Amino acid sequence: MAKGASSNKPSSRRPPMPPPPPRRRGAAQARGAWREQLDSYLQHHRTSARDSADRLYKAPLSSMMTGMVIAIALALPVVLLLVLASVQQLSGDWQDTARIAVYLADDTGEEQARELQQQWQARDELSEVVFIHRDQALEDFREQAGLQDALEYLDSNPLPHTLIMTPAQDYRQEAVLEALMASLESLDQVAQVQLDMAWLQRLNAIAELMRQAVLVLGLLLGVAVVLVIGNSIRMAIENRRSEILVVKLVGGSDTFVRRPFLYTGLWSGLLGGLLAWWLVEVALWWLSAPVDQLAALYHSDFSLLRLPFSGLLSLLAVAMGFGWLGSWLAVKRHLRLIEPR
Amino acid sequence: MIEFQHVSKHYGERFTALRDLNFHLPRGEMAFLTGHSGAGKSTLLKLIMLMERPSQGRILVGGQALDRTPRRQVPYLRRHIGVVFQDHQLLFDRTVFDNVALPLMVCGTPPREIARRVRAALDKVGLLSKEKMSPVQLSGGEQQRIGIARAVVNKPSLLLADEPTGNLDPALSADIMGLFQQFNQVGVTVLIATHDIALVERLGRPVMTLDQGRLIRGGQRVQEPAHG
């Protein structure tokens, strides 16, 4: 008998169904139920995480390709940043060993020069004052610059006596050095004072500018990583369309459906980050030979900075963050479109 | 359990799937929905499942007005409704066990409880021995029974079936209907859409017939009881 709205006879065979959304059970059971809910929530996280990793592992080619694209995009700015940091560290070293060259006036004799040396040596700001005789200077110049022939034409030594002053450790600040230079320059016996730091400052400025440029580049590449991951997640969603439909039909919430894809993004990011680390190491190894050669030419012990452990952790965190973001965007956009019809 | 009040469903400007439908299916009832193909049977079931929303009218399921159910709440509503499809919608890349466990997993049922209830459901449909197999290895009738096990594993108070015997021979069909009757006997409200008139008549249950989106038998429009 079909029941019309007017003619129905309530059936008493079954207690009423609790209306959705589901109610929790009684207070006495509430805590146990809450505990169980938490357990099964964590359980689903574990299952999703494992299942997502499993899927990446079972499709090694596409996983590696996605991972490699991410890795290249991440490794490029990291290598550039490391090179720049190395250069900046180098200029920092030079700053530490800055010397002040004090060229004495032509009419300042050797006696006077030695007197000055004694006088300045006594000052706290300076740790060392070396006197270089004009003849010695000419000799050095001749040897180093390979200009013997030109120097032959000179009637007399054009070079003055020189004092090379090394600032004491505690006084290596720009203001102190400038004050020192000012007082040196005011002396009659002194012709010129040179603290050749200008080029270092310029180098620093250039490095800083490049660092900014690398950060912008890194940001753009980060966007690329997000898009790449978003795209691979979009394809994963398409591939699992029927599964998503069934899960939605049996009452899977959006969070439930989303979770495995977010883990896929996270793992892709992690894989990309690890590959990026490997690429960075390879690139640094590759660059280290020519850099060492170059450094040797300049009698420098300069070498490229390696990625520190904390840097590796940040790299992985950033990669996973991008992965999560990319998959989240893809999931937000595409999962909505898959609804049972 | 299910109440339709002046429900219509239009697709676009021109096509009307359901026109001014009124009926009430009481709790614990087992009824059939028949009609030629395209009469609107599937649309009606989809409205109950909130896979579609009505263009006009009101639908109440278990006392809850569906028009007031926000999108986020839809999954929770579906957890109280078991559905069996003609093409059973099984996932072939998972075992029988995992297929049946799906509705419990989405609710966050603890694993031990899942195992217990999945086995109970599989036992009920007589396929406990096949839990580790893939659905591909099973026959059409067995696949349909897996679909039924999945629909009831959650102990829903409402069971919907869309042409559950569509691809099966008469003996298997009777078998499947027997299962539905068993669930009905323990209090589950059952609504089955089918075009297998002969089978329906034999069971002597209430019948609603749709024609061109109108209810021409059963429900409110036809006062006389259909059968039995």
Interface residues (C-beta under 8 A of the other chain):
Chain A: M1 A2 K3 G4 A5 S6 S7 N8 K9 P10 S11 S12 R13 R14 P15 P16 M17 P18 P19 P20 P21 P22 E36 Q37 D39 S40 Y41 Q43 H44 S242 E243 L245 V246 V247 K248 L249 V250 G251 G252 S253 D254 F256 E339 P340 R341
Chain B: M1 E3 Q5 N22 F23 H24 L25 P26 R27 G28 E29 A31 K46 M49 M51 E52 G62 G63 Q64 T69 R72 Q73 P75 Y76 L77 R78 R79 H80 V83 Q89 L90 L91 D93 L102 P103 M105 V106 C107 G108 T109 P110 P111 R150 N154 S157 L158 V186 G187 V188 T189 P206 V207 M208 R217 G218 G219 Q220 R221 V222 Q223 P225 A226 H227 G228
